[in-house]
Amino acid sequence: AHPWCQVLADKYHATVHLAAYSEGEVTYVDKVDNTSSVIVYSQIGKRAPMHCTGVGKAIASFLPPEYLEKYIFSRPLKRMTANTITDKELLLAEFEKVRRNGYAMDNEEIEPGLQCIAAPIFNYSQKPQMALSISFPYGRLCGLNVQEVAQDVIYHARLISQRLGCPAGET
């Protein structure tokens, strides 16, 4: 996946993350910083809640309700910033939006000043396994076509999904 992360980082002069999940949290497994955009919050191996990260929401949106109940909704949704979604019904509506659009957004939900666009990565059984995201300091995303960036992230996530054995066109 690293080469595709590098392509996105270079194209948008941004930070790209690859994250996996476990027990309601994401773990950053790869990070590519572009020299003109360095996101300090994340580092390889760092864990974060699924409900307030782009990668977490991208994955959670495609997980079964039993997983969500056991690992996300069984405890209070921790407020990380003023923008963090802490209401179950609002978060479920956000997951529905992610499924419809094919990507998730983090609008300063994990850290003030950080925005990202993320897409799920599916494995051979068409289950979400990881997510790919591109992160920008607040304000940088405003100068870009969000739909174009999102489609690029989705495209690269699909390439990675195919490498994991997910049939083409199934994500």
C-alpha positions as CSV (number, residue, x, y, z in Angstrom):
1,A,0.0,0.0,0.0
2,H,2.9,2.4,0.6
3,P,3.5,3.3,-3.0
4,W,-0.2,4.4,-3.4
5,C,0.1,6.4,-0.1
6,Q,3.2,8.1,-1.6
7,V,1.4,9.0,-4.8
8,L,-1.4,10.7,-2.9
9,A,1.0,12.5,-0.6
10,D,3.0,13.9,-3.5
11,K,0.0,14.8,-5.6
12,Y,-1.8,16.8,-2.8
13,H,1.3,17.8,-0.7
14,A,-0.4,16.3,2.2
15,T,-0.1,13.5,4.9
16,V,-1.5,10.1,4.0
17,H,-2.3,7.5,6.6
18,L,-3.1,3.8,6.4
19,A,-4.9,2.4,9.5
20,A,-6.2,-0.9,10.7
21,Y,-8.8,-1.4,13.5
22,S,-9.3,-3.4,16.7
23,E,-11.8,-3.2,19.5
24,G,-13.2,0.2,18.6
25,E,-9.9,1.9,17.8
26,V,-7.7,2.5,14.8
27,T,-4.0,1.9,14.7
28,Y,-1.9,3.9,12.2
29,V,0.2,1.3,10.3
30,D,1.7,3.6,7.7
31,K,2.2,7.3,7.4
32,V,3.6,9.3,4.5
33,D,4.4,13.0,5.1
34,N,5.0,15.3,2.2
35,T,7.7,17.9,3.0
36,S,5.2,20.8,2.7
37,S,2.6,19.2,5.0
38,V,3.4,17.4,8.2
39,I,0.6,16.2,10.5
40,V,2.0,15.9,14.0
41,Y,-0.9,14.2,15.7
42,S,-0.4,10.7,14.2
43,Q,2.5,8.4,14.2
44,I,2.9,4.7,13.2
45,G,1.6,2.6,16.0
46,K,-0.5,5.3,17.6
47,R,-4.1,4.3,18.4
48,A,-7.2,6.6,18.2
49,P,-10.9,6.2,18.7
50,M,-12.9,5.1,15.6
51,H,-15.8,7.5,16.1
52,C,-13.8,10.7,15.6
53,T,-11.2,9.9,12.9
54,G,-11.8,9.7,9.1
55,V,-10.1,6.3,8.9
56,G,-12.2,5.0,11.8
57,K,-15.5,6.2,10.4
58,A,-14.6,4.9,7.0
59,I,-14.1,1.4,8.5
60,A,-16.9,1.5,11.1
61,S,-19.5,2.4,8.4
62,F,-19.1,-1.0,6.9
63,L,-18.9,-3.1,10.1
64,P,-21.8,-5.1,11.4
65,P,-24.1,-3.6,14.1
66,E,-22.9,-6.1,16.6
67,Y,-19.3,-4.8,16.3
68,L,-20.5,-1.2,16.7
69,E,-22.6,-2.0,19.8
70,K,-19.8,-4.0,21.4
71,Y,-16.8,-1.8,20.8
72,I,-18.1,1.7,19.9
73,F,-21.5,2.3,21.5
74,S,-20.9,0.2,24.7
75,R,-19.1,3.2,26.3
76,P,-19.5,7.0,26.1
77,L,-18.2,8.5,22.8
78,K,-15.3,10.6,24.1
79,R,-15.3,14.3,23.0
80,M,-11.9,15.1,21.6
81,T,-12.8,18.5,20.2
82,A,-15.9,20.7,19.9
83,N,-16.6,19.0,16.5
84,T,-16.5,15.4,17.8
85,I,-19.7,13.5,17.2
86,T,-20.8,12.1,20.7
87,D,-24.4,11.2,20.0
88,K,-25.1,7.6,18.8
89,E,-27.9,8.6,16.4
90,L,-25.8,11.3,14.8
91,L,-22.9,9.0,14.4
92,L,-25.1,6.3,12.8
93,A,-26.4,8.9,10.4
94,E,-22.8,9.8,9.6
95,F,-22.0,6.1,8.9
96,E,-25.0,6.0,6.5
97,K,-23.6,9.1,4.7
98,V,-20.2,7.4,4.4
99,R,-21.7,4.2,2.9
100,R,-23.6,6.4,0.4
101,N,-20.6,8.5,-0.6
102,G,-17.9,5.9,-0.3
103,Y,-15.7,8.1,1.9
104,A,-15.6,9.6,5.4
105,M,-14.5,13.1,6.5
106,D,-12.9,14.3,9.7
107,N,-13.6,18.0,10.2
108,E,-11.5,18.7,13.2
109,E,-13.1,15.9,15.2
110,I,-9.9,14.3,16.6
111,E,-7.7,17.4,16.7
112,P,-8.4,21.2,16.1
113,G,-6.9,22.3,12.8
114,L,-7.0,18.9,11.1
115,Q,-9.3,17.8,8.3
116,C,-9.1,14.5,6.4
117,I,-10.9,12.4,3.8
118,A,-10.8,8.6,4.2
119,A,-12.0,5.6,2.3
120,P,-12.3,2.0,3.4
121,I,-10.0,-0.8,2.2
122,F,-11.7,-4.2,1.8
123,N,-10.2,-7.7,2.0
124,Y,-10.9,-10.8,-0.1
125,S,-14.2,-11.4,1.7
126,Q,-15.3,-7.8,1.0
127,K,-15.1,-6.9,4.7
128,P,-13.4,-3.7,5.8
129,Q,-9.9,-4.3,6.9
130,M,-8.2,-0.9,6.9
131,A,-8.7,2.6,5.6
132,L,-6.7,5.1,3.7
133,S,-6.8,8.8,4.4
134,I,-5.4,12.1,3.3
135,S,-5.0,14.8,5.9
136,F,-4.7,18.6,5.6
137,P,-4.1,21.4,8.1
138,Y,-7.4,23.4,8.5
139,G,-8.0,25.7,5.5
140,R,-5.9,23.7,2.9
141,L,-8.9,21.6,1.9
142,C,-11.0,24.7,1.2
143,G,-8.7,25.4,-1.8
144,L,-9.3,22.0,-3.3
145,N,-12.2,20.2,-5.0
146,V,-13.3,17.9,-2.1
147,Q,-15.1,15.6,-4.5
148,E,-12.1,15.2,-6.7
149,V,-9.8,14.5,-3.7
150,A,-12.4,12.0,-2.3
151,Q,-12.6,10.2,-5.6
152,D,-8.8,10.0,-5.7
153,V,-8.7,8.5,-2.2
154,I,-11.5,6.0,-3.1
155,Y,-9.6,5.0,-6.2
156,H,-6.4,4.3,-4.4
157,A,-8.2,2.5,-1.6
158,R,-9.8,0.2,-4.3
159,L,-6.3,-0.5,-5.7
160,I,-5.2,-1.6,-2.3
161,S,-8.4,-3.6,-1.8
162,Q,-7.7,-5.5,-5.0
163,R,-4.2,-6.3,-3.7
164,L,-5.9,-7.8,-0.7
165,G,-8.0,-10.0,-2.9
166,C,-11.2,-8.0,-3.0
167,P,-12.8,-8.5,-6.4
168,A,-12.6,-5.4,-8.7
169,G,-15.8,-3.3,-8.6
170,E,-17.0,-4.9,-5.3
171,T,-15.9,-2.1,-3.0
